[in-house]
Amino acid sequence: MSRIEIRVPDMGGMKSEKIRFAAWLKSVGESVTLDEDLFEVELDKANVVCEAQAEGKLAEITVSDGEVHTGDVIGYLDA
């Protein structure tokens, strides 16, 4: 079994815009499929739902709220 990092994706070059983690749409232990809605972030003008970039089980959540940046690890999948 391998552990895969879940990272905050690039929000289309909005590096100067604040990104705030809003919510997980899955709980630890739940199965996640590729491209399934996984978490939500808040930008200055919109909320964005981010999709899973891999399949597996949500193994660990390391961020559940607060400001995040593109590329930050916010959790892990076990694949």
DAJO-V830181 format. One record per residue. OMEGA is omega in whole degrees, 0 to 359 (999 if undefined). Layout:
# DAJO-V830181
OMEGA
OMEGA
This chain:
# DAJO-V830181
179
180
183
178
171
184
173
182
173
182
176
176
181
186
181
181
178
176
178
178
184
186
167
178
176
177
177
180
179
176
180
177
179
179
176
176
187
180
182
175
177
173
181
187
184
170
183
175
182
184
177
179
179
177
176
176
176
188
186
175
181
177
177
173
177
181
177
180
176
178
179
173
182
179
182
171
167
182
999
